């Protein structure tokens, strides 16, 4: 795949995270695996397009008016694509252990994604996000 094609793949990746789950089947390989540190009720690994859609849908359910925006990248090196993003949204509750006082509060946190591409689809994904910042904003951890 060309560098330009993989840069386009990043744009679609961000679209999926912004709620356009219908395109996940187009860009995610059947043998897809996501690796990340579990937080709250989040698993430590997600597999396949359906697993990714369920994870994103479940995570997004706690927020309204949310968006992921790219702040750095995408950076492409052969079959690897990386970028930094910023999440902003209004917390609606639902994260176990969060404070009721956080409901309705605008939150934001940043992270970096790295994924590997094979045959034009994302096959492997590593997430590094400032979950501590998010958990502090929803009152699970003192700031």
N, C-alpha and C positions, 0 to 999 in steps of 0.2 A: 504494500500500500504506500502511496505517496505521502509526503509530509502534509501536503494540503488536504488530502482526504482525511487524514487523522485529525487535523485541526477542525474540519467540519464535523467529525465524530464527536469532538468535545462539545460543540454547540448543541448537538442533539442530546448529549448526556445531560447538559444543564437544563434543556427543555424537559427531559424526563423528571428531573428533580424539582422542576417548577410545576409539576402536576400533569404533564402530557404523557401519561403512562401508556397510551396507545402506541407510541413509537418504540417502546422498550423491546418488543419482539423483533423489530427491524435492526436494532443495534446491539442487542445482547445475545451472545452465543448460548446454545442450549446447555453447554458445560460450564457456564459462567460461575465463578466463585468470588465472593467479596470477603475481605479480611479486615477486621477492625476490633478495637477494644470494646467489649460490651459496656453499655451504660444503662442504668435503670432496668427496664424490662427488655432492652434490645439484645438480640442474640450476638454471638461472637463471629458468626459466619452466615452468609446467605448464599443460596445456590439457585441458578437458573433464572430466566426472565420472570417467571411467576413469583419466585421468592423475592426478587428485587422489587417487583411491583407491590407485593404485600408489605414489605418492610418500609418502602417509601410512603405508601398509603397510610400505614399505621403511625409512622413518625409525623407525617404532615397533619394528621387528624387533631393534634393538640394546638394547631395554629391557624389563624386566618390572616388574610392579606400578607402572605409570606412570599419571599422571593430569594432565589440564589442568584448572585451576580458574580461574574468572573472579575477578579481583581489583578491576577497575574496569569499570563499565558493565553492559550495553551502552549506549552513547550513540548516539542516532539523530537524524539530520538529513536529512529527506526520504528520498532513496534511498541514503544512506550510513549504515553501521553500524560502530561502532568499540568496541573493548574491550581491556582489558589482562588477560593471563593469566599463570599460573605453572605451569610444568611440573616435576613431580617423578617420578623413576623410578630403578630400579636398573639400572646399566649392565651389559650382558651381553657386551660385546665386539662386534666387527664393523665398527667405524668405522676405515677405513684410516689408519694412522699413530698410532693411540691406544696407550696404554701397557697392557701386560698387567696391571700392578698396579692399574689402574682397574676391572677386572672385579669385579663384586659391590659396587661402591661406589654409594651413593645420590648422585644428582646433582639439581641443580635450576637452572633459568634462567627468565627472564621474557621476555615479548614483548608486542607490540601488534598487533592485526589491524584492518584497515580493509577493508570490502568494500562493493561497490555492488550494489544489488538492482534487478532489472528483472522485472516480471510475476511477483513472488513468489519468484524464484530468484536465487541469487548468480551474477553474471556476471563480476565482476572483483574481485580480491583483492590486497592489498598487505600484506606481512609485514615487520615490524621486530622482530627478536629479538636477545637478547644471546648470540649464538652464541659469542663470545669466551669468555664465562663457561663455557659447556658444554665447549668445546674445551680449556680449562685443566683442567677437572675430569676429563676422560678422558685427560689427559696428552699431548695433541698440541702444546700451547703451554705454556711455563713460566708459572707464576703469579707 
